[in-house]
């Protein structure tokens, strides 16, 4: 671990490679698991505000779940998260013609219906953020379902921190990411 500003960052995001391989995993991270996507407080308000614009992009099961449970729920850990359809997939999941799970929020964004892409936790994956009083932990979340992404990342030689560059900048800013690149260059020297 190393400190970067008000964050504590795991070296694993520098050492490990990762590139989503949707043809292999079929977007399983949006479908499998025991909880919805983690949400920041401000994101709960955004989900409520954009629901009418997002609704046309969602599946009927997702709409029913959101309208019954709400645009977000409090998880077992007391944190905010997206609701789940039948305790399984995220209520905002949609499927491509090939059966690949995709994000309905992101589809609405891509089609110009909203200005908000998706929860930052989803955008950052496989990085998980944990907020503490003084610092924010930035860790690599290993999940067997993502083994094909690790293999593809190794083949393409793309470290995690580069794969999620846009999301890291979204969360922490350009200056933070520039410092991370300097640290990575020094850390990864042969």
N, C-alpha and C positions, 0 to 999 in steps of 0.2 A: 504494500500500500504506500501511496505517496500523497502528500497534501498539495493541492492546487487551489489557491484562493481559499474559499470556504467549503471546499470539497475534499473528501478523502477518496482516492481513486485506486481501484485494484489494478495491479500490473497485468492481470489476465486480459483486460481489454486491449492491451498492447501486444501481448504474446500470442493470443489465439486469433485464428482466422474465421471468417463467417460471411456468407452470402446466401440469402434466402434462396431456397430451391423449391419453388412452389409446385413444380411438376412432380417432385418426390414426396413432399409432405402434405400437399393439398391444402395448405393454410391451416394445419391442425392446431396451431397456437391460438386461433380464434374460436376453436371448437372444443378442444380438450382442456381439462383443468378443473379445478375445484372452486374457482371464483371468477368473477368478471374482471375486466381490465381495470387496474387501479386508476383512480381519478384524483386530480388536484381539486381543491375547493372551488376555484374559479371555473373549472371545467364543468362542474355540476350545473352552474348557472348557464353556461354556453349550451349544454345539451338541451336544457329546457327552452332556451331562446330560439334554437334552430330546429327544433323538432318538426315544425310544420313544413319547413323546407326539405328536411331529410326524409320525412315519412314516405313520399312517393318512391324512394329508392330502396325501401326496406321490404322484407318478406312479410307475409301476413302473420306468421307465427311471432316474428319480432315485434310487429306493431301491437299485436294482442298482449304480449308480455310487457312492453313499455307502457301501454295504456292501463294495464292492471297494476303493475308494480311501480311505475314511474320511470322517468328518463335515466335515473340512477338509483342505486340502493346502498345501504350501509352493510358492508360485509361482516362476516363473523369476527374479523379482527378489529372491527370498529371503524374501518376506513371506508371511504366512498369507492364505488366500483360500478361498472356497467351491469345491468340486469342480465340474467341468463334465461334462455328458453329451456324449460324442463331441467334445470340444473345442469345444463350441458353447454351449448354454444352461446356466445354473446348475442344479445338481442339485436345488435346492429349488423350481424353477419348477413351477407348475401352470397350467392354462389354463381360462379361463371358457368358457361355452357359445358365446360369440362369438369364440373363438380369441384372446382377449387374455391375454398372459402375466401371471401374478400370482405373488406370493410365498407358497409353502406354509407358511413359518414364520409369516408375518403372518396367514394364514388360521387356523392353529392358535391363535394369540394371540386373534384376533377371535372364535373359537368357544369361548374360555375353557379351552383345553387346556394353555396355557402362560402364564407371566407375562412372557415376553420377546417383544418385537414382531418384530425382525429386526436384522441387523447395522446399526450406526449409519452405516456408509458408504452403505448403501442408503437409509436414512431421510434422510440429508443430501443425496442427489443432487438437483441437479447440482453441489453443493459437494463438493470433495475436500479431505481433510485430509492433511497431511504433517507427521509429528512429527520435530523436530530436537532436538538436545541441550538447547538453552535455550528454544526457542520452537516453536510449532505454526503452520504455514502454513494459511490458510483461503482456498482459491481456487475460482474458477468453472471447471468443466470443460465446455468447449464440445464438442458432439458433433452432427454433422449429423442424426442420428436424432431429436434433440430439437428440430429446427426448428419443428415444430408446437406444442411447448410454449412456445417463445419467442414465437410469433405469438399464441397464446392469452393468454399473460402480458401482452403489450403491449395486447391488446384489453381485458383486465380490469384493467390497470394494477396488477399485483401484482409488486413487485420480488422477486428471488430470496430475499433475507434474510427477507422476510415469508412466502413460500411454504414455507420450511423452518424456520419459527420453532420449532415443537415439537421438531424434531430438534436445532437449535442449542442450545435450552435443555437437552435431554437430554445433549448433549455437554459444554457449557460452563457451564451453570447460568443461573438467572434473572437474577442480577446482571450477568453478562456480557452477556446479551441486552438488558437494560435500557440498559446503556452503549452497545451497538451502535445501539439506536434513537435515542439522543441524538446520536450521531455522524452517523447517517444523516439526521436532521432538519436538522442544521447543514450537512452536505455537500450535500444536495439542495435547499437554499434557492435560489429563483430569483434 
